[in-house]
Amino acid sequence: MDSNVEDLSNSLEELDKKMTTFSSILEKFGLDIITKMGQTNLKITQLTDNIEEINKATIDIKGLIPQLSNIIQNQKLLEDEISLIKSLIINITAPLSNKPEVENTIERNESATDKKDLIINQLSDLKANLESMDDPQAVKTILEQIKEDIYEFTGGHRMLYEISQILTRLDSANSLNDLMGDDGQSPKSIKNYLEEKITFWINKLMVKD
């Protein structure tokens, strides 16, 4: 009987030791899980912060796109103005001795007259067809050819700068009914603005030799 009690006591003591060891293992395992979870939460928080920073940077970059576009357009206008100024200076400072002279008369330059008539006809046709046109790119193609012809005819003129302004606006236009930029006057559609300018350009060409 005493032997059985002693065996039972030893078994219980052994079981207690094993339970204590198992509890210790569970406690350590639990602490490891908690530590890993804490580290994981920290990484998730850091990753979330990084994503928010990336989103903010993306928004800032998108906000700069219109400004960059304006800079590029303004640079193109500035280049056109510089080209116009250079051509005007060349015309003004060209020596008179380089110009062909005939005694008491100036020979009529038929090719120049033909070029002027060609430009006027191109402008008149464009104005007549504007009502049936709505594609900015189609108008741009015609204006680019007219601009080139005007440059060949005049060597440099205010009209070239004005055409460049309209060409720049056509680049970003969806329709000829889009408004031109703010010039201090009542807003006009590209179509109406162009109609008025064509009339003005034709009158300028008519009086130019």
PyMOL commands that set and color helices and strands:
alter all, ss='L'
color gray80, all
select helices_A, chain A and resi 2-93+96-98+110-132+136-154+158-172+190-206
alter helices_A, ss='H'
color red, helices_A
deselect
rebuild
show_as cartoon
